[in-house]
């Protein structure tokens, strides 16, 4: 893991989301610069990043729901 992304903050810290943004910032700008250097417009890049983020969120939610469903099913069978 790149040192810039290392976690240096407790999981319950109120600014954890801001620290995550800070940790991702340099690589985020590098990704944008690479896309721009390949000829993509800022609008195309922004739309692609939003779509990818939405896909990621949906996949993580589905995964969490599946895990929760499995836990609930196991819990029901064990009681």
SULJO-V558427 format. One line per field, one symbol per residue. psi: psi as a letter, one per 40 degrees, with the letter a starting at -180 (. if undefined). burial: 1 if it has 9 or more other ideal C-beta (glycine too) atoms within 8 Angstrom, else 0. Layout:
BEGIN
psi = ???
burial = ???
END
This chain:
BEGIN
psi = hiddeihfiidehdeddddddddedddddddddddddeeiidddddddddddddddddddddddddddddddddddde.
burial = 0000100000000001001000110010000100110000000110010000000000000000000000000000000
END
